[in-house]
Amino acid sequence: MVCPFLREAGVRSCRVATVRKLIPVSMTIGDERCGSSRHVECAAFRAQPQEGAGAEACPYLEQPLVQFCSAAPIARFVPWSESTASSCLNSAFQYCDVYLDVRGAPEKRGVEASRGEELAVPSRLRYSINHTWLDVAEDDVCHAGIDALLARLLGVVEGVEFLTLPGNVARGKQQPAVVLRAAGNDWQVMFPQRMNITACNPCLRTHPQRVSEDPYGRGWMFAGSGVETAGTMRAEEAAAGMQNEARRLNEMIQQRSGVSADGGLFEAGLLGKLPRQQAWMLFNDLLAGAGR
């Protein structure tokens, strides 16, 4: 998969200029100095050893092919490459901030609620019983985060600390782990599937609230490759499990906490509204899939 906003263009630049500028070929005129015999009038040319004397075009003129994002507010040219390391050239573009900005709010990106409930369960993802998700593309690029139910339980996430980081190739596949701070408490989430971690979402360090606002988009946590989906659930099964969890939580609220529940979806940030010990028991049961 390639980002639909990725574009290619030919540019011109001067190899010996003090400040190198990339000028799209479409913006140059036919008789411009660098591409004609008039290049001998250029001070930068005269200051250099005379290569290619008598040439029609300046020998220091370069005309590379570059790539740029047509959706970005400012076009930034980068050298053209066939390497799949660029997120624009593989399925990772779906988690790019610029791409998500163009696509709009989560509900406009197909992150709709399932079966009339308020908890979104995107059909393209795979889910684990401890309320984490995986997006594994055909090119083996994967992203991972927490699902809407866990995000709603946490409420506004105030901080994110990654316990596993990319770059340690010697250790092989790692089991991603993260600490989410919400309601003044730290909640550790361990992802069941091991992967070759290539990136952690750097934006979450300065914008941790993205986890609760957009858990399936800007709130992604880990990117990697080589992950297995065995033992994960499809959206239909995950949606049913979330509904069971929601009913169980409502019953628990009514029976133990004294907080009223009207049968609808529990209030966002529930963990921060329960007594500390009860909140920890609920969180641990949830991550263990006790209510499935």
Buried (B, 14 or more C-beta within 10 A) or exposed (E): EEBEBBBEBEBBBBEBEEEEEBBBEEEBEEEBBBBBEBBBEBEBBEEBEEEEEEEEBBBBBEEEEBBBBEBBEEBEBEEBEEEBEBBBBBBBBBBBEBBBEEBEEBEEBEBEBBEEBEBBBBEEBBBBBBBBBBBBBEEBBBBBBBBBBBBBBBBBBBBBBBBBEBEEEEEEBBEBBBEBBBBEBEBEBEBBBBBBBBBBBEBBEEBBBBBBBBBBBBBBBBBBBBBEEEEBBEBEBBBBBBBEBBBBBBEBBBEEBEBEBEEEBBBBBBBBBBEEEEBBBBBEBBBEBEBB
